[in-house]
Amino acid sequence: MAFTAADVKKLREMTSVGMMDCKKALTEADGDFDKAIELLREKGLAKAAKKADRIAAEGLVKATVCDECGVGAIIEVNSETDFVAKNADFQQFVSDVANVVIKDAPADVEALKACKMGEGTVQDALQEKVLTIGENLQIRRFERFDNSTVNVAYNHMGGVIGVLVGLEVSEGLKDNAAVKELGKDIGMQAAAMNPSFLDKSDVDEATLAKEKEILLIQALEENKTAAKPKPKPEQIIHKMVDGRIGKYYEENCLLQQAFVKENKVSVEAHIKAVAKELGGEIKLVKCVRFEKGEGIEKKVDDFAAEVASMAK
């Protein structure tokens, strides 16, 4: 499978590895991105790369919670330019659509577009904004948390990242300010650290098996180069891999990550500490993080021309 200079650039952005190494990995992987990432990691050149592309697209992410009913929503609406995302009229439109999600609980984006908003539907309002703003606008995705949990919204960098957190709490803590503060802290954690999973128990067997395979190859390579005076037995290598899986959980699972405000404890331990201090129970049961434009391709820029010869 052939690959292009733009593919080399994309792999570099996903892994932070040099262009020549990215080209070699894509060549060896016959253009397969997931395989190329594995090869780079096996060589110790790249850390775990998110499967979602980090290519930016414009628009706005909005997380919000209704003060009256406690229902939460997070939504992403895309535009063609960042200039539009800073437009107050566009920002109000995104907030209004989020409120429709809270009120009507649509099943998906198409159902949301059919919901009533103002004198018409959300779709009518969207088309009107396209005409007045002069750009193609798209409602991309949303999530809604009902009020069975204490929901807390966190918005970062003016709508670049939004996080919606759902906490299950004992009855006496539902309106506690410290619980809301905890929710904000968890939202900030998710925004900054971008975990792939809520808890280590959520990591599927296929992902875990692949991670162990990569770690085993890394450990075997390290053992070859650092053996003094002779290589470690293979069973010791496997125990090393099992130990390193814990590090994978700490990097990729929200509850096992080091808490950003106190990195000597995990998020899970911090939640337990707050619950104990308040004399109740708190459990993180839901967390959704949207980042503006993640996974959306934009037009190839001039950088591709600079490395075009590399893919020949």
N, C-alpha and C positions, 0 to 999 in steps of 0.2 A: 504494500500500500504506500503510494507516494505521499510525501509531505511537502509543505511550502515554507518559505521564509517566515510567513506569519505564524505558522505552527511552532517554529523554533522560538519565536518571540513569546507566544502564548505559554509554552512550557517553561521558559525562563521566568515569566511573571508568576506562574503557579508554584515554582520551586525555589526561586532565587539562586539558581545555579547558572554558571557562565554559559554563554551561547554555544561555544564549541562542544562542551560536555552535553548540552541539550541536543545538539545536532547528532552527536555520536549515539546518544541514547535512543533517539527517534529512528536512526538508521538501524540500530541493532534490534529495535522493537518493531521494525517494518511499519512505522507510522502510528502504532498503537499507543495512545497517550497514557493509559493506565499502566501498561507494561513498561513504558519509558520511565514513568515515575518510580516504579518498583526497582528498575535497574539503577537509577540514580540513588535511591535510598540504600540499596544493597552495597553500593560503593561508598556509602557514608557521605554523599554529596548533598542530599536533600532530606529534610525532615518530612513528616507525614503531610502530604498535600491534600487540601480539601478537594473533593470531586467537583464542587461547584466552581466554575471559572470566576476569576476575580476581575473580569473585564467590566468596567463601569458603564452604566446607562443612566440617563437622567430621570428626574422625577422626585417623588417624596414618599417617605414612609411615616406613618402616623400611628402611634399606640395611644389608646385613650380608655378611660373607665368612667362610666356614668355615675355621677355623685349620688343620684337618687336611687337607682336600682342595683348598682354594683356590678353590672355586666360590663365586660371588657371587650375591646376589639383592636385589632392591628390590621392595617391595610397598606398596600403599595399601589400608587398610581404613577405611571410613567409618562414622561414628556420627551420631546426631542432635544431640548437644551436645558442646561442648568439655570439659565436666565429665567425660564418659566417657573422653575421650582421655587424661586425667590419671590414670585408674584403673589401678592396678598390675596388676590381673587382666586388663584389656583389653590393656595393653601386652605382657604375657607371651603372650597369645593371638596377637597380631600377630607376635611373635618366633617363636613355635612354627610358625605358618603359613609364615613365611619359610624356616624350616629344612626344611619339607616341600618347598618349591619347590626348594631346594638338593639335597635327597636324591632326589626322584622326577622332577624335570624335566618337569612337566606341560605340555601343549601350550597350554592356555588356562585361564581361570578355572573353567569348568565341569569340566574335567579335574582341576583342583586340588581342587575341592570333593569329588570322588570318591576322592581319595587317602586312604590310611589315616593316621589320627592318633589316638594313644591307643587306646582300646577300640573306636572306630568310625571314621568318616570326618571329613574337614575340615568337611563340611556338617553332620554331627551335632554337632560341637563348636561350630560357628557358631550353630546353633539353641539349643544349651544356653546359650551366652553371651547370646543375645537374651532368653531367659527369666530368667536370673539378673541381668543388667544392666538389663533393662527398656526397652531401646531397639532400634530397627531398626538392624541392623548389616549392612554389605555389603562383601564382598571385591571391590574395584573393578578392580584391575589389578596386574600384576607383570611383571618382566623377570628373566632368569637369564643369567649369564655363565659359561660353562664354564671349566675351568682351563687352557685353551690360552693365556690371557693372565694377567698379574699383575693381580688385581682388588683394588680399594681402595674401601671404603665411607666416605661422609661424610654425617653427619646434622647438621642445623642447626635450632636453635630447638626442641629437644625433640620433633622429629618433624613439624614444619611442612614442611620441605624435606628430601629425601634425594637423594643422588647416588651412582651406581655408575660407577666408572671402570675401563676395561680397557686395560692397557698391554702392548704387544708388546715384549719385551726380549731381548737376547742372553743366551745360556745362563748366563754367569757372574753375571748381575745379578738372577736370579729371587728371591733371598732377601735382597737388599741393602736395608738400612734407608733409604738415601737415595731409593731408588725408591719405597718405600712413602710416604715423606714427600712426594715429588713428586706421587704420586697423591692424597694428602690436599689438597695445594695446588690441584690441578686441580679436585678436587671442590668446594673452597671457592669457586674462581673461577666454576664453573658455577652453584653455589647463589646467589651474589651477582649475577651478570651475566645469568643466564637466556638463554644463546645459543639462537638458532633452528636453527643448523647446527653441525656439528662442524668443517667446513673449507669454504673458499670454493668448492672444487670440488663441494660438495654442493648448492649453491644451484641450483635448477632453472631452466630457461630462462624459464618463464612468470613466476616470481617476479622474476627479473632484468629481464625486459622491462618489467614493471609498475613496478619501482623506477626504471628509467631514464626511463619516461614521466613519473612524478611529479617526478623531479629536473629534467627538461627544462622542465616547466611552471613549477617554482619558479625556475629560472635565467632563463627568459624574462620572468617577472614582475619579478624583481630587475633585469634589464637595462633594462626600461622605466622603472623609477623612479629608477635610479642612473646612467643614461647621461650622460656628460660628455665631450665636448659632443654625441656621437652614439652610438647603440647599437653594441655589439660585433657583428661579423659573426656570422652563424648558425653557421658552422663552429667559431668560437671557443667559442660556447655549448656545442656538442656535445662539445668537448674538455674543457670545465669539468665537464660531466655525467660523462664517463668518469673524470675525476679524483675526483669525489665518490663514485663507486661503491666506490672503495677505502675510504672512510669507512664505507660501508654494511657492507662485509666486517668492518671493525674493530669495529663495534658488534654484529653479529649472528652472527659465526662464531667459535667458541671458540678455535681455533688462531690466528686473526688478532687477537683481542682483546689489549689491553694487559694484561700480567700484574699481578694485583692487588697483589702484594707488591713489584713493581718496575716501575712503569708506563712506564719508558723502553724496555722490551723487550716483545715479544709472547709469548704463551704458547708458540707454536711455537719461538721463539728460545730461551726459557728451557729447554724440554725438550732442545733440542740442546746447550745449555751444560752441563746436568746430565749428559747422556750422554757428552760429551767429557771432563768431569771424572772420570767413573767408568771411562772407557776402554772403553765399549761402545756399544750402540745401543738407543735407546728410541723407541717410536712410540705415540702415542695413537690407538687404533683404535676404541674404543667409549666412549660416555659417555651415561648416561641420568639425567635429572633429573625427579623427581616433586615436585610441590608440592601439599600437601593441599588437596583441593577445587577445583582449577583446572578451570574449565569447568562446574561443577555449579551449577545455579540453586537459590537459596533463595527462601523466601516473600518477596514484595514488602513492604518495611517502610513505616513511616509517612512516609518522605521523599516517596514518590510523591504523597501528598495535597498536599504543599507546592508541587509544581510541576504539579499536575493541570491547572490552567488553561492552562499553556503549550502543551499539545498539542492544544488545541481549535482 
